[in-house]
């Protein structure tokens, strides 16, 4: 950057605003939230990485929670709806992703509550049926292994994955006869 650019930026934001850590934190969080919703833990880590003092970060994040700009429960609900619907992630994978983003276990449990076993099983059946054309013609053990792998990587438990794979392969063999 040139000296004139730096001075122009200082005048545009004001010299006092740049030195106020609360204002810096506010600007950084607003920019971060502008691109996508974030959890409080993600924003705390981001501010720490940017060198914002903990007290300034805490004050800004507390205020943003008060006014509803940061809401881990709403974030978790949207995340689960999106990941379960579009990517077909099971409860276990959804929970793991949310925990990695710093969402508390209590909020994770509440967000996963709408996904009951029946809904999860339907989604697993859909994923297995979509995978079926890719394994047709392979030996039966290979079909089972690949379909099981696809489901377990998406967070479906072994017993449900096993039942779903057997059902889908059974339907395929009955349809071929």
Steps between C-alpha positions, in 0.01 A plus 500: 500500500611849435511768766214689336279191499569436868426865586180489293383193688586659833295807409210288374474302825641762735815461706309436826290223345808306389651503848181402683510119535122479552438680174758285321329188636158632394619568146674162470195310627260688273718426199519133599124475551440674169627197308328223701350427842760402761503354847625697794796264537601552137486877543695486827773298330504740205533806724773333707689421178468864393648615832187653653519505884268248669307765694421699183406184312277385786322834520426507126393135484276540806331801343456323166340206683263739680376649175482162324782535249672200657270208587661158533161326530369654177833427331482134610138462383583640157819298475323173581214573258746585225746217552237233555294615203764582240796282594301224668710505814385281784456610859849393604674695224282806557580496870873467432500795259313720745732409786800588280341842453480546877129440553415363847373144541166630631441708187619216275251261659215747457591564136512126421172424676278547189694227318336186630606148409232469232610816322864402526422154362311650204797722419739204529279296265505784248878524516543122466263487202691785337826311553362172361568567128868552582536155654277289274705226336760490776531195727248503786761556777639799309150642455435469872837649597468801270141578594573455871800728467293768328240496777735481797714785365185711501440423865247217495556236766612150404178318583282737298749502213510121496120469498464762226770346280346152533157642415620693193710211368207264564267728307752515214540122480122447518451753222765330283325162519 
